[in-house]
Amino acid sequence: MPCNKIQISGSVYKTGFRYYLKAKADFSGVTGVVFYEDDKSVGVIASGSEENINKFQEFCKEGFSPVHIDHIKIIEIPYQEFSSFEVIEEKPEVQGMPND
């Protein structure tokens, strides 16, 4: 199964965007975590079927008012298993991430 690290920048900090993404992940059948990156962008680690990941990525690109997405970066990473999709407060360590 695919696993992606997604970084979303724009007006996403403290807008409820992480909770929006949790709802969309639950709807899409994707598991993982969503969190704030050090630069106040939103980071996501998402696992699921290719179809479900693709559906979820579309929600990541769309956002909602007043959120404005400036840039989205998607990197495939080694599979990580999650039992659900959660909003977390601390940035997790990601195994197998290439250096930015």
Protein Blocks (a to p, Z undefined) as FASTA:
>chain_A
ZZdddddedjfehnlmmmmmmmmmmmnopacdddddfkopacddddddfklmmmmmmmmm
nopafbdcfbdcdddddddddfbdcddfbdcddehiacZZ
